[in-house]
Amino acid sequence: MRIQTALLLTLIFLSPFYAWAGNALTVNVIQSMPFGYVDAADQPTGTHWDYVQAISDRSGIKMVTTLTPRARLIQNLSDGSCDAAILFHADGREDLVAYAAPIRSIRMVAINRKGLPLRHYDDLYASQSIGLLQGTQIATHFDTDLRLKKEPKTSYEQMVRMLKKRRLDTIVGNAIALAHAIDLWDAAGDVEPQSLTLCTKEQWFQFSRKSPHLDKIDSIHEAMTALKAEGVFDAILTRYVGQGWQEINR
């Protein structure tokens, strides 16, 4: 019986499925709309989820994708628990990640609740609570400003809901994602119409330095360069957040 069981397990792990799984890249996707989330049909979806699928299809490199909270995703990249992810380029992280290719540049903005004007950086000091995604680096002057009352949050949806309830005065982050969350939660009437641009950052497909698949970076770069030139990434983003994102990001 033991011999039969051992033989069965050997056959299973030598099967094409397990060979495929062992050679695939494990890619973590940020668990926050519109990047990665579970839809009404209980299926994972989102902009980054579809970016990864497009990159996999074009490069011919198999990828296993999982939704992961952002703070955990950073840890997974650091310790090699995942091979790759899509995140903003961050100064000082080159010893932890290898950058494959950029997807797009995105404005990082601050948006205030209605009744609290935001025209200049110094206006942020009037905010009693500033929400931003946990682990996010915005800009050096903002990140190191100890006078700002910053509160890390798990998602843009959480930030918008808290702002609607006046539990946050300011929300900070990706201009496109914030605009999408504001629209999703019908919060346009709860925010000041003028946002404040803090900086512009680039989204990159990046590998953990501890990944055994660093030899695939050139293939990923080539595939992403072609997809970007063909407008595939733009089309995916438009499908999720609508046509207005170019104006929001200008």
Backbone as CSV, one residue per row, in Angstrom:
resi,resn,N_x,N_y,N_z,CA_x,CA_y,CA_z,C_x,C_y,C_z
1,MET,0.830,-1.209,0.000,0.000,0.000,0.000,0.864,1.258,0.000
2,ARG,1.931,1.245,0.843,2.819,2.404,0.898,3.515,2.617,-0.441
3,ILE,3.885,1.506,-1.097,4.556,1.617,-2.395,3.615,2.225,-3.420
4,GLN,2.337,1.800,-3.393,1.354,2.338,-4.331,1.128,3.827,-4.092
5,THR,1.047,4.218,-2.803,0.846,5.632,-2.471,2.022,6.477,-2.930
6,ALA,3.228,5.989,-2.678,4.424,6.721,-3.090,4.477,6.868,-4.601
7,LEU,4.102,5.795,-5.314,4.100,5.845,-6.772,3.077,6.850,-7.279
8,LEU,1.897,6.867,-6.636,0.849,7.803,-7.036,1.303,9.244,-6.840
9,LEU,1.909,9.538,-5.688,2.388,10.898,-5.427,3.469,11.302,-6.416
10,THR,4.334,10.363,-6.760,5.379,10.652,-7.737,4.785,11.023,-9.080
11,LEU,3.766,10.268,-9.504,3.119,10.548,-10.781,2.424,11.901,-10.767
12,ILE,1.805,12.238,-9.618,1.113,13.528,-9.509,2.095,14.676,-9.658
13,PHE,3.193,14.620,-8.919,4.126,15.742,-8.923,4.965,15.815,-10.189
14,LEU,4.941,14.747,-10.975,5.606,14.792,-12.271,4.641,15.148,-13.391
15,SER,3.380,15.377,-13.044,2.372,15.689,-14.055,2.621,17.064,-14.638
16,PRO,2.085,17.345,-15.841,2.286,18.656,-16.474,1.806,19.812,-15.615
17,PHE,0.708,19.621,-14.836,0.199,20.733,-14.024,1.237,21.187,-13.012
18,TYR,1.834,20.222,-12.297,2.798,20.601,-11.270,4.083,21.129,-11.890
19,ALA,4.429,20.635,-13.053,5.591,21.194,-13.746,5.319,22.636,-14.130
20,TRP,4.069,22.909,-14.579,3.688,24.276,-14.945,3.726,25.190,-13.728
21,ALA,3.136,24.723,-12.602,3.064,25.552,-11.405,4.454,25.885,-10.882
22,GLY,5.367,24.916,-10.948,6.703,25.150,-10.432,7.487,26.150,-11.255
23,ASN,7.195,26.252,-12.548,7.920,27.162,-13.428,7.260,28.529,-13.549
24,ALA,6.072,28.680,-12.996,5.326,29.928,-13.145,5.844,31.001,-12.197
25,LEU,5.699,32.267,-12.618,5.976,33.392,-11.737,4.799,33.567,-10.784
26,THR,5.071,33.758,-9.512,4.021,34.122,-8.565,3.974,35.647,-8.496
27,VAL,2.839,36.210,-8.881,2.684,37.661,-8.953,1.599,38.093,-7.975
28,ASN,1.941,38.989,-7.064,0.964,39.561,-6.134,0.362,40.820,-6.738
29,VAL,-0.958,40.955,-6.621,-1.673,42.146,-7.085,-2.275,42.846,-5.872
30,ILE,-2.123,44.166,-5.801,-2.657,44.939,-4.677,-4.160,44.707,-4.543
31,GLN,-4.593,44.328,-3.350,-6.008,44.073,-3.093,-6.705,45.387,-2.742
32,SER,-7.062,46.121,-3.772,-7.756,47.401,-3.622,-8.294,47.790,-4.990
33,MET,-9.532,48.265,-5.039,-10.083,48.705,-6.315,-9.367,49.975,-6.774
34,PRO,-9.116,50.123,-8.079,-9.481,49.218,-9.169,-8.373,48.227,-9.541
35,PHE,-7.326,48.123,-8.702,-6.158,47.307,-9.057,-6.467,45.813,-9.044
36,GLY,-7.045,45.347,-7.930,-7.371,43.939,-7.800,-8.466,43.746,-6.765
37,TYR,-9.506,43.020,-7.126,-10.627,42.800,-6.211,-11.465,41.632,-6.724
38,VAL,-12.423,41.188,-5.921,-13.324,40.104,-6.305,-14.633,40.722,-6.774
39,ASP,-15.075,40.363,-7.982,-16.272,40.983,-8.552,-17.550,40.294,-8.077
40,ALA,-18.686,40.723,-8.629,-19.988,40.199,-8.210,-20.135,38.712,-8.503
41,ALA,-19.373,38.225,-9.474,-19.409,36.802,-9.816,-18.392,36.001,-9.008
42,ASP,-17.814,36.650,-7.984,-16.837,36.013,-7.100,-15.556,35.628,-7.841
43,GLN,-15.202,36.449,-8.849,-13.989,36.206,-9.626,-13.000,37.353,-9.419
44,PRO,-11.703,37.041,-9.292,-10.710,38.113,-9.169,-10.609,38.900,-10.469
45,THR,-10.457,40.210,-10.342,-10.397,41.070,-11.518,-9.691,42.361,-11.134
46,GLY,-9.630,43.319,-12.049,-9.017,44.608,-11.758,-7.989,44.999,-12.805
47,THR,-7.552,46.246,-12.751,-6.606,46.750,-13.748,-5.282,46.002,-13.695
48,HIS,-4.694,45.891,-12.514,-3.406,45.206,-12.404,-3.548,43.717,-12.699
49,TRP,-4.674,43.144,-12.291,-4.921,41.724,-12.581,-4.879,41.488,-14.092
50,ASP,-5.543,42.376,-14.841,-5.573,42.230,-16.297,-4.236,42.600,-16.938
51,TYR,-3.508,43.563,-16.347,-2.165,43.865,-16.853,-1.300,42.601,-16.815
52,VAL,-1.340,41.918,-15.673,-0.508,40.722,-15.502,-0.892,39.654,-16.522
53,GLN,-2.198,39.473,-16.748,-2.644,38.480,-17.725,-2.148,38.837,-19.128
54,ALA,-2.226,40.128,-19.472,-1.759,40.566,-20.788,-0.257,40.349,-20.943
55,ILE,0.501,40.647,-19.888,1.958,40.452,-19.931,2.291,38.973,-20.064
56,SER,1.560,38.133,-19.336,1.776,36.690,-19.413,1.486,36.168,-20.816
57,ASP,0.360,36.602,-21.380,-0.021,36.139,-22.717,1.003,36.568,-23.766
58,ARG,1.459,37.826,-23.690,2.374,38.332,-24.704,3.769,37.719,-24.569
59,SER,4.228,37.547,-23.342,5.586,37.031,-23.124,5.665,35.515,-23.221
60,GLY,4.510,34.841,-23.032,4.511,33.384,-23.001,5.004,32.820,-21.680
61,ILE,5.148,33.683,-20.677,5.611,33.260,-19.354,4.398,33.026,-18.458
62,LYS,4.273,31.836,-17.908,3.148,31.512,-17.038,3.252,32.291,-15.730
63,MET,2.103,32.784,-15.259,2.070,33.548,-14.015,0.886,33.103,-13.164
64,VAL,1.130,32.925,-11.881,0.084,32.622,-10.913,-0.145,33.894,-10.097
65,THR,-1.351,34.441,-10.175,-1.641,35.752,-9.600,-2.528,35.627,-8.370
66,THR,-2.205,36.391,-7.319,-3.018,36.387,-6.103,-3.256,37.814,-5.634
67,LEU,-4.446,38.065,-5.082,-4.762,39.355,-4.479,-4.121,39.418,-3.097
68,THR,-3.435,40.531,-2.819,-2.663,40.642,-1.585,-2.750,42.064,-1.032
69,PRO,-3.021,42.233,0.269,-2.975,43.579,0.859,-1.615,44.220,0.611
70,ARG,-1.604,45.536,0.395,-0.378,46.197,-0.036,0.778,46.008,0.945
71,ALA,0.509,46.149,2.234,1.584,46.010,3.218,2.201,44.612,3.155
72,ARG,1.358,43.600,2.981,1.857,42.232,2.884,2.621,42.026,1.580
73,LEU,2.160,42.683,0.522,2.812,42.562,-0.783,4.258,43.049,-0.715
74,ILE,4.473,44.179,-0.058,5.834,44.712,0.092,6.711,43.705,0.833
75,GLN,6.165,43.104,1.879,6.920,42.110,2.641,7.234,40.889,1.786
76,ASN,6.255,40.463,0.977,6.465,39.296,0.116,7.583,39.536,-0.897
77,LEU,7.630,40.739,-1.459,8.716,41.070,-2.381,10.059,41.077,-1.654
78,SER,10.056,41.590,-0.443,11.306,41.710,0.311,11.894,40.353,0.664
79,ASP,11.024,39.410,1.081,11.552,38.116,1.526,11.488,37.031,0.453
80,GLY,10.995,37.399,-0.747,10.960,36.435,-1.841,9.768,35.503,-1.818
81,SER,8.743,35.816,-1.005,7.546,34.972,-0.967,6.754,35.053,-2.266
82,CYS,6.936,36.144,-3.012,6.388,36.230,-4.367,7.517,36.650,-5.298
83,ASP,7.320,36.404,-6.587,8.353,36.742,-7.569,8.263,38.181,-8.047
84,ALA,7.031,38.697,-8.176,6.885,40.001,-8.816,5.582,40.670,-8.410
85,ALA,5.493,41.970,-8.722,4.293,42.756,-8.450,4.372,44.039,-9.262
86,ILE,3.243,44.737,-9.339,3.201,46.056,-9.970,3.053,47.086,-8.861
87,LEU,4.063,47.944,-8.740,4.085,48.976,-7.705,4.749,50.227,-8.270
88,PHE,4.623,51.319,-7.528,5.350,52.519,-7.913,6.849,52.324,-7.692
89,HIS,7.627,52.917,-8.581,9.074,52.971,-8.394,9.355,53.746,-7.112
90,ALA,10.230,53.216,-6.276,10.536,53.861,-4.999,12.038,53.957,-4.817
91,ASP,12.510,55.151,-4.496,13.938,55.346,-4.249,14.379,54.513,-3.046
92,GLY,15.554,53.934,-3.155,16.112,53.187,-2.043,15.655,51.749,-1.953
93,ARG,14.871,51.288,-2.938,14.380,49.911,-2.885,15.125,49.002,-3.873
94,GLU,16.170,49.532,-4.520,16.867,48.767,-5.555,17.540,47.512,-5.016
95,ASP,17.852,47.491,-3.714,18.471,46.290,-3.152,17.446,45.193,-2.899
96,LEU,16.148,45.543,-2.959,15.082,44.572,-2.723,14.401,44.121,-4.005
97,VAL,14.330,45.012,-5.001,13.611,44.684,-6.234,14.448,45.027,-7.457
98,ALA,14.127,44.343,-8.562,14.719,44.634,-9.868,13.590,45.105,-10.772
99,TYR,13.750,46.270,-11.380,12.692,46.870,-12.181,12.737,46.338,-13.613
100,ALA,11.590,45.815,-14.078,11.526,45.226,-15.416,11.127,46.252,-16.471
101,ALA,9.979,46.925,-16.264,9.508,47.906,-17.244,8.394,48.742,-16.622
102,PRO,8.258,50.005,-17.067,7.191,50.867,-16.546,5.878,50.654,-17.297
103,ILE,4.778,50.965,-16.622,3.456,50.921,-17.258,2.986,52.329,-17.599
104,ARG,2.998,53.229,-16.599,2.613,54.616,-16.868,3.043,55.503,-15.703
105,SER,3.075,56.810,-15.961,3.289,57.803,-14.916,1.926,58.247,-14.389
106,ILE,1.843,58.462,-13.079,0.573,58.817,-12.449,0.789,59.944,-11.440
107,ARG,-0.115,60.914,-11.468,-0.064,62.002,-10.486,-0.451,61.478,-9.109
108,MET,0.287,61.908,-8.099,-0.067,61.640,-6.711,-0.641,62.930,-6.139
109,VAL,-1.861,62.859,-5.624,-2.571,64.077,-5.243,-3.108,63.992,-3.819
110,ALA,-3.420,65.162,-3.281,-4.147,65.284,-2.020,-5.510,65.890,-2.332
111,ILE,-6.560,65.339,-1.714,-7.929,65.817,-1.913,-8.550,66.045,-0.544
112,ASN,-9.135,67.210,-0.351,-9.739,67.547,0.936,-11.248,67.340,0.929
113,ARG,-11.783,67.140,2.128,-13.233,67.072,2.276,-13.843,68.444,2.002
114,LYS,-15.111,68.446,1.674,-15.832,69.686,1.385,-15.751,70.629,2.579
115,GLY,-15.481,71.892,2.287,-15.414,72.897,3.336,-14.026,73.151,3.872
116,LEU,-13.040,72.395,3.365,-11.656,72.575,3.805,-10.797,72.803,2.556
117,PRO,-10.683,74.057,2.108,-9.974,74.357,0.854,-8.528,73.867,0.868
118,LEU,-8.054,73.476,-0.314,-6.688,72.973,-0.462,-6.095,73.574,-1.731
119,ARG,-5.325,74.643,-1.551,-4.721,75.322,-2.699,-3.197,75.241,-2.681
120,HIS,-2.629,75.139,-1.486,-1.176,75.118,-1.348,-0.779,74.011,-0.369
121,TYR,0.475,73.596,-0.442,0.950,72.524,0.434,0.709,72.853,1.907
122,ASP,0.939,74.101,2.294,0.787,74.481,3.700,-0.644,74.304,4.201
123,ASP,-1.620,74.253,3.285,-3.006,74.032,3.702,-3.189,72.658,4.340
124,LEU,-2.275,71.725,4.049,-2.377,70.384,4.628,-2.214,70.397,6.150
125,TYR,-1.559,71.420,6.671,-1.354,71.479,8.119,-2.658,71.724,8.874
126,ALA,-3.686,72.181,8.166,-4.989,72.387,8.803,-5.768,71.080,8.937
127,SER,-5.319,70.040,8.247,-6.003,68.746,8.302,-5.641,68.013,9.590
128,GLN,-6.659,67.542,10.279,-6.444,66.795,11.514,-6.210,65.304,11.248
129,SER,-6.502,64.863,10.027,-6.306,63.449,9.685,-6.124,63.326,8.173
130,ILE,-4.988,62.745,7.765,-4.653,62.590,6.349,-4.497,61.095,6.058
131,GLY,-5.397,60.548,5.253,-5.357,59.125,4.943,-4.521,58.831,3.711
132,LEU,-3.729,57.759,3.772,-2.961,57.285,2.620,-2.760,55.784,2.765
133,LEU,-2.500,55.109,1.641,-2.324,53.663,1.673,-1.110,53.283,2.508
134,GLN,-1.283,52.262,3.328,-0.206,51.793,4.187,1.012,51.386,3.361
135,GLY,2.178,51.886,3.750,3.418,51.532,3.076,3.729,52.338,1.834
136,THR,2.866,53.294,1.487,3.070,54.078,0.269,4.065,55.209,0.494
137,GLN,5.022,55.330,-0.418,5.897,56.497,-0.452,5.313,57.480,-1.456
138,ILE,5.105,58.714,-1.031,4.522,59.723,-1.920,5.637,60.576,-2.524
139,ALA,6.171,61.473,-1.740,7.291,62.331,-2.139,8.098,62.615,-0.882
140,THR,9.394,62.829,-1.038,10.268,62.960,0.126,9.791,64.044,1.079
141,HIS,9.419,65.215,0.536,9.008,66.313,1.416,7.733,65.964,2.175
142,PHE,6.852,65.186,1.566,5.614,64.766,2.229,5.890,63.628,3.213
143,ASP,6.654,62.639,2.774,6.914,61.457,3.604,7.647,61.809,4.893
144,THR,8.521,62.801,4.835,9.350,63.142,5.997,8.783,64.300,6.820
145,ASP,7.636,64.811,6.422,7.035,65.955,7.116,6.297,65.468,8.364
146,LEU,6.920,65.627,9.519,6.351,65.132,10.773,5.219,66.007,11.297
147,ARG,5.024,67.159,10.699,3.928,68.034,11.135,2.582,67.572,10.576
148,LEU,2.614,66.748,9.538,1.374,66.265,8.934,0.828,65.088,9.736
149,LYS,-0.470,65.084,9.955,-1.128,64.043,10.762,-1.597,62.919,9.834
150,LYS,-0.654,62.043,9.464,-0.917,60.987,8.490,-1.416,59.718,9.171
151,GLU,-2.379,59.064,8.508,-2.956,57.821,9.021,-2.958,56.770,7.909
152,PRO,-2.214,55.672,8.055,-2.205,54.629,7.020,-3.529,53.873,6.977
153,LYS,-4.010,53.601,5.756,-5.261,52.867,5.552,-5.017,51.714,4.582
154,THR,-5.971,50.783,4.530,-5.770,49.563,3.748,-6.191,49.691,2.291
155,SER,-7.064,50.648,1.958,-7.541,50.755,0.575,-8.055,52.163,0.304
156,TYR,-8.152,52.494,-0.981,-8.714,53.788,-1.361,-10.201,53.853,-1.032
157,GLU,-10.896,52.721,-1.145,-12.323,52.709,-0.800,-12.521,53.075,0.668
158,GLN,-11.690,52.505,1.541,-11.781,52.827,2.967,-11.547,54.315,3.204
159,MET,-10.568,54.880,2.505,-10.253,56.291,2.673,-11.427,57.174,2.265
160,VAL,-12.057,56.856,1.137,-13.185,57.668,0.665,-14.377,57.541,1.606
161,ARG,-14.648,56.332,2.074,-15.766,56.146,3.012,-15.539,56.951,4.293
162,MET,-14.306,56.959,4.783,-14.000,57.704,6.003,-14.098,59.205,5.773
163,LEU,-13.700,59.661,4.585,-13.819,61.084,4.273,-15.292,61.494,4.207
164,LYS,-16.130,60.643,3.611,-17.569,60.936,3.545,-18.165,61.090,4.945
165,LYS,-17.656,60.303,5.891,-18.151,60.358,7.270,-17.412,61.405,8.102
166,ARG,-16.523,62.167,7.421,-15.735,63.227,8.060,-14.804,62.677,9.144
167,ARG,-14.384,61.437,8.951,-13.393,60.839,9.845,-11.984,61.033,9.290
168,LEU,-11.893,61.533,8.061,-10.641,61.985,7.464,-10.884,63.360,6.863
169,ASP,-9.894,64.226,6.980,-9.982,65.542,6.348,-9.389,65.528,4.944
170,THR,-8.392,64.669,4.743,-7.648,64.641,3.482,-7.365,63.198,3.091
171,ILE,-7.411,62.922,1.789,-6.984,61.619,1.278,-5.896,61.859,0.238
172,VAL,-4.886,60.997,0.258,-3.701,61.190,-0.584,-3.398,59.906,-1.341
173,GLY,-3.050,60.049,-2.631,-2.656,58.864,-3.386,-2.774,59.044,-4.884
174,ASN,-2.889,57.913,-5.569,-3.009,57.803,-7.015,-4.242,58.577,-7.492
175,ALA,-4.037,59.590,-8.350,-5.140,60.454,-8.781,-6.242,59.672,-9.479
176,ILE,-5.867,58.713,-10.320,-6.862,57.942,-11.070,-7.658,57.045,-10.135
177,ALA,-6.969,56.355,-9.233,-7.646,55.443,-8.307,-8.539,56.203,-7.335
178,LEU,-8.086,57.362,-6.860,-8.912,58.157,-5.955,-10.166,58.666,-6.663
179,ALA,-10.004,59.146,-7.894,-11.163,59.626,-8.653,-12.166,58.499,-8.874
180,HIS,-11.656,57.297,-9.153,-12.536,56.139,-9.352,-13.284,55.799,-8.067
181,ALA,-12.581,55.810,-6.935,-13.218,55.493,-5.655,-14.252,56.550,-5.272
182,ILE,-13.945,57.816,-5.544,-14.898,58.896,-5.259,-16.163,58.720,-6.087
183,ASP,-15.993,58.359,-7.354,-17.149,58.116,-8.223,-17.927,56.891,-7.758
184,LEU,-17.213,55.839,-7.393,-17.842,54.585,-6.976,-18.704,54.774,-5.735
185,TRP,-18.228,55.604,-4.807,-18.944,55.820,-3.549,-19.774,57.102,-3.569
186,ASP,-19.998,57.640,-4.773,-20.866,58.808,-4.944,-20.466,59.926,-3.980
187,ALA,-19.163,60.216,-3.960,-18.625,61.169,-2.988,-18.185,62.484,-3.616
188,ALA,-18.564,62.733,-4.873,-18.124,63.965,-5.533,-18.579,65.203,-4.767
189,GLY,-19.746,65.134,-4.148,-20.250,66.270,-3.389,-19.639,66.407,-2.012
190,ASP,-18.791,65.452,-1.639,-18.173,65.464,-0.309,-16.734,65.950,-0.325
191,VAL,-16.210,66.272,-1.523,-14.809,66.683,-1.625,-14.699,68.058,-2.267
192,GLU,-13.607,68.734,-1.963,-13.301,69.998,-2.620,-12.966,69.729,-4.092
193,PRO,-13.391,70.593,-5.002,-13.175,70.331,-6.432,-11.716,70.418,-6.862
194,GLN,-10.892,71.125,-6.105,-9.492,71.314,-6.493,-8.585,70.392,-5.690
195,SER,-7.817,69.561,-6.398,-6.841,68.697,-5.736,-5.465,69.356,-5.789
196,LEU,-4.560,68.840,-4.979,-3.194,69.363,-4.932,-2.237,68.272,-5.397
197,THR,-1.492,68.534,-6.463,-0.517,67.561,-6.961,0.735,67.603,-6.088
198,LEU,1.112,66.445,-5.564,2.298,66.345,-4.712,3.525,65.890,-5.496
199,CYS,3.312,65.044,-6.494,4.408,64.563,-7.331,3.821,63.683,-8.430
200,THR,4.684,63.184,-9.285,4.304,62.195,-10.292,5.193,60.971,-10.105
201,LYS,4.576,59.786,-10.122,5.326,58.553,-9.912,5.043,57.577,-11.055
202,GLU,5.960,56.622,-11.242,5.819,55.629,-12.305,5.476,54.260,-11.736
203,GLN,4.460,53.631,-12.336,4.147,52.244,-12.012,5.097,51.329,-12.780
204,TRP,5.681,50.346,-12.075,6.610,49.411,-12.694,6.243,47.975,-12.356
205,PHE,6.466,47.091,-13.306,6.477,45.658,-13.012,7.856,45.372,-12.442
206,GLN,7.899,44.864,-11.216,9.180,44.692,-10.543,9.298,43.312,-9.906
207,PHE,10.524,42.804,-9.925,10.832,41.473,-9.405,11.468,41.565,-8.023
208,SER,11.171,40.588,-7.183,11.932,40.427,-5.951,13.359,40.028,-6.312
209,ARG,14.333,40.609,-5.640,15.731,40.239,-5.865,15.988,38.778,-5.489
210,LYS,15.077,38.195,-4.687,15.241,36.810,-4.261,14.504,35.829,-5.174
211,SER,13.864,36.347,-6.225,13.155,35.469,-7.154,14.136,34.621,-7.960
212,PRO,13.802,33.354,-8.212,14.646,32.521,-9.072,14.398,32.777,-10.563
213,HIS,13.541,33.771,-10.872,13.153,34.021,-12.264,13.694,35.348,-12.806
214,LEU,14.774,35.847,-12.241,15.317,37.127,-12.698,15.799,37.065,-14.145
215,ASP,16.045,35.857,-14.632,16.468,35.709,-16.023,15.344,36.036,-17.006
216,LYS,14.122,36.206,-16.507,12.975,36.504,-17.373,12.720,38.006,-17.519
217,ILE,13.523,38.833,-16.872,13.287,40.279,-16.901,13.305,40.822,-18.328
218,ASP,14.264,40.404,-19.131,14.355,40.923,-20.501,13.117,40.560,-21.317
219,SER,12.610,39.346,-21.141,11.410,38.921,-21.869,10.190,39.725,-21.425
220,ILE,10.092,39.981,-20.116,8.990,40.789,-19.593,9.087,42.214,-20.133
221,HIS,10.293,42.764,-20.138,10.501,44.127,-20.643,10.069,44.232,-22.106
222,GLU,10.468,43.273,-22.908,10.121,43.288,-24.332,8.609,43.214,-24.527
223,ALA,7.946,42.329,-23.781,6.497,42.178,-23.905,5.774,43.450,-23.470
224,MET,6.210,44.045,-22.366,5.547,45.241,-21.850,5.756,46.445,-22.760
225,THR,6.933,46.553,-23.352,7.194,47.650,-24.284,6.234,47.582,-25.465
226,ALA,6.000,46.371,-25.972,5.070,46.195,-27.091,3.633,46.496,-26.668
227,LEU,3.223,46.000,-25.508,1.859,46.228,-25.022,1.587,47.716,-24.802
228,LYS,2.567,48.410,-24.253,2.406,49.843,-24.012,2.286,50.603,-25.328
229,ALA,3.116,50.263,-26.301,3.086,50.931,-27.603,1.762,50.694,-28.325
230,GLU,1.170,49.534,-28.115,-0.096,49.191,-28.769,-1.317,49.745,-28.029
231,GLY,-1.101,50.358,-26.869,-2.210,50.935,-26.113,-3.011,49.931,-25.306
232,VAL,-2.452,48.738,-25.089,-3.188,47.697,-24.363,-3.417,48.097,-22.906
233,PHE,-2.390,48.628,-22.249,-2.542,49.034,-20.851,-3.569,50.163,-20.721
234,ASP,-3.549,51.100,-21.657,-4.519,52.197,-21.633,-5.944,51.667,-21.801
235,ALA,-6.120,50.714,-22.701,-7.452,50.153,-22.951,-7.976,49.422,-21.713
236,ILE,-7.102,48.709,-21.022,-7.512,48.008,-19.796,-7.953,49.015,-18.739
237,LEU,-7.163,50.065,-18.544,-7.510,51.069,-17.537,-8.838,51.742,-17.871
238,THR,-9.041,52.076,-19.137,-10.287,52.710,-19.561,-11.484,51.807,-19.292
239,ARG,-11.310,50.508,-19.489,-12.407,49.564,-19.269,-12.880,49.574,-17.814
240,TYR,-11.986,49.871,-16.900,-12.341,49.840,-15.482,-12.752,51.202,-14.923
241,VAL,-12.108,52.275,-15.370,-12.360,53.575,-14.735,-12.991,54.598,-15.672
242,GLY,-13.193,54.245,-16.942,-13.839,55.161,-17.869,-12.856,56.028,-18.635
243,GLN,-13.401,56.810,-19.563,-12.580,57.584,-20.490,-11.873,58.777,-19.846
244,GLY,-12.350,59.244,-18.699,-11.845,60.499,-18.160,-10.500,60.432,-17.465
245,TRP,-9.882,59.254,-17.392,-8.660,59.150,-16.594,-7.498,59.953,-17.171
246,GLN,-7.457,60.118,-18.505,-6.359,60.897,-19.092,-6.392,62.343,-18.607
247,GLU,-7.598,62.916,-18.523,-7.735,64.292,-18.056,-7.388,64.395,-16.573
248,ILE,-7.836,63.420,-15.788,-7.540,63.407,-14.351,-6.037,63.334,-14.112
249,ASN,-5.348,62.585,-14.963,-3.919,62.337,-14.763,-3.032,63.388,-15.417
250,ARG,-3.639,64.366,-16.090,-2.853,65.367,-16.823,-2.203,66.360,-15.865
